[in-house]
Amino acid sequence: MSPEVQEAGSFTGAAQTLGLTKAVVSFNIKHLEEELGVSLLIRSTRRVSTTDTGERFYHRCLQLLQDAESVLEDVRSDHSGLSGSLRITTTPEYGARVVVPALTAFAAKHPQLRIQHVSSSKNDDLIAGRFDVAIRLGHLADSNHHARLIDQFEILAVAAPGYLNTLGEQSIHDLAQLASAKWIAHSRLSMPLSWQVTTPQGENVLLSAHHPAMIMADSASSLLAFALAGAGMAILPVWLVQDELAKGGLTQLLPDHRFPRQGIYALYPNTRHVPEKVRTFIDFLHDRLARNEIIKV
């Protein structure tokens, strides 16, 4: 089954992508269904969608295509360096600050490789999105993909001086006051206001906000903007807030306490053959992060 039909949702869109006529695409799909003895597509007047069997067949075919492309690219790279395309997805914030500069340097070393970077706050599916690598932050959920931990970073409780001034004598001095303050939270986290915190004495205690978040946002950049505007307190990555901390736009709360370190992971499809371009880029990013102090405390 043509991936273009699945992605376009119509024979017309697939035909335009493939440079064929609609009749040819429709005939090829019909012939494939007859050969397999199953229906792969559900046809309506507005859209073509896959059956359950067609969906499974589509994903298996994508994996086979990726395996075949990987083998060909590896053979070519033995003689001419990395080539083809490297398609990567990251969050907008970490992508712009860390991954895009790394991709720029990587592309300079491999001029025959085409780079495609996709920013998304959602955890897009690697197979359906045809991604070679996804950079994920935090704690990984169970996944069928390969995952490599390439670095870690600190998260900090921060607030703008303007917000702290509104607290007056009730300024944040301990975890109890931290828990009772006004919070801005990330809407995509399952428990955005519950953290294991290490005290200066080395004890691990649970910090849970006493009240629901006053403001919810679905991206770290929005949380940062709310915090800078004085809307309340937020827990944010050090690589995102360190410039504002240095300028005085934000204040770190309880700097002698430590929130759990977060992982930076490279995910890549669980195929039999991992492309050389994927292995090389992950190694490159790992080495770059090991040398780069921008995301360290």
C-alpha positions, -999 to +999 in steps of 0.1 A: +000+000+000+013+034-009+023+055+022+012+085+002-024+073+001-024+068+039-008+103+045-028+122+020-061+106+029-072+105-008-062+090-041-061+125-056-036+138-031-015+106-034-015+109-071-002+144-070+026+135-046+036+105-068+032+122-101+007+096-113-029+097-123-056+090-098-067+060-119-033+044-117-031+048-079-066+034-074-059+005-098-026-004-079-044-004-045-072-025-059-048-050-074-029-052-041-061-058-021-071-086-045-036-102-043-037-101-004-074-110-002-082-083+023-095-048+023-068-022+032-088+010+027-123+023+036-135+046+007-159+074+012-169+104-010-147+127+010-118+106+023-099+074+022-090+058+056-073+025+065-089-006+079-073-021+110-056-046+088-045-018+064-031+002+094-010-028+105+001-034+069+010+003+065+033+004+096+050-029+087+057-016+052+071+017+066+095-003+087+106-024+058+111+007+037+132+023+064+153-008+068+159-009+030+168+028+029+191+025+059+210-004+042+214+016+010+226+047+029+251+027+049+266+012+018+268+046+002+283+062+033+312+037+031+324+055+000+310+090+001+301+099+037+266+103+052+239+110+026+201+109+023+180+127+049+180+129+087+145+138+101+145+148+137+118+161+161+123+180+193+104+204+216+105+240+203+125+253+233+151+226+235+153+223+198+160+260+192+185+263+221+204+231+219+195+207+190+194+232+161+230+245+168+241+209+170+224+200+137+241+230+121+275+218+131+266+182+121+254+193+087+287+212+081+305+179+087+282+160+064+273+183+035+256+155+015+231+149+043+198+167+042+185+178+076+148+180+085+140+194+119+104+194+132+094+213+164+065+199+183+053+201+219+036+168+214+053+134+214+048+127+177+048+091+166+082+082+151+069+057+126+039+076+113+060+108+112+089+091+095+113+104+121+148+090+124+154+105+159+132+121+185+148+141+214+127+136+245+131+153+279+121+143+314+111+107+323+103+084+294+071+064+293+072+028+282+081+026+245+087+001+218+115+023+204+152+023+213+162+050+237+196+063+247+202+086+277+226+112+263+226+138+292+207+151+322+197+185+335+185+202+366+150+217+371+145+248+394+117+264+412+117+301+400+096+332+403+099+368+392+110+394+418+077+412+412+057+382+423+079+376+454+073+412+464+036+406+466+042+380+493+056+406+517+067+390+550+054+356+537+084+353+514+095+318+505+118+304+532+109+267+533+091+239+515+058+245+534+056+281+521+067+269+486+038+243+486+012+269+496+022+296+470+006+303+436+018+279+409+020+279+371+021+243+359+027+223+327-006+208+315+011+178+297+026+164+330+006+138+348+016+152+382+028+187+375+029+199+411+042+168+430+080+164+433+105+145+453+129+171+467+163+166+483+168+188+514+202+203+523+205+175+549+202+149+522+166+138+530+141+131+502+107+146+509+076+150+488+066+185+478+030+187+468+012+220+461-016+227+486-038+242+458-044+235+421-023+255+397-036+290+391-024+288+355-018+259+332+002+260+299+013+233+274+048+245+267+079+255+287+082+288+268+047+297+279+054+288+315+085+310+313+066+339+299+040+336+327+067+335+354+085+365+340+052+384+340+048+378+377+019+353+375+034+329+401+060+302+406+071+276+380+094+246+379+115+250+347+147+235+332+180+253+341+189+256+304+158+276+298+160+300+328+197+305+335+199+337+314+169+352+332+184+342+366+217+359+356+199+391+345+176+392+376+144+386+357+138+355+378+148+343+413+156+307+422+136+296+452+153+275+479+185+271+460+199+247+486+172+222+477+174+199+447+146+187+424+151+153+406+174+155+376+157+151+342+169+130+314+176+139+278+169+109+256+174+101+219+146+078+207+149+060+174+128+033+157+132-003+168+144-017+135+167-045+128+192-022+111+200+012+128+211+036+101+247+049+103+234+085+101+213+079+133+242+063+152+266+090+141+243+119+150+234+105+184+271+100+192+278+136+179+250+151+201+262+131+232+298+142+228+287+179+222+265+179+253+293+163+274+316+192+264+290+220+265+284+237+299+253+257+287+228+232+303+248+224+334+241+240+368 
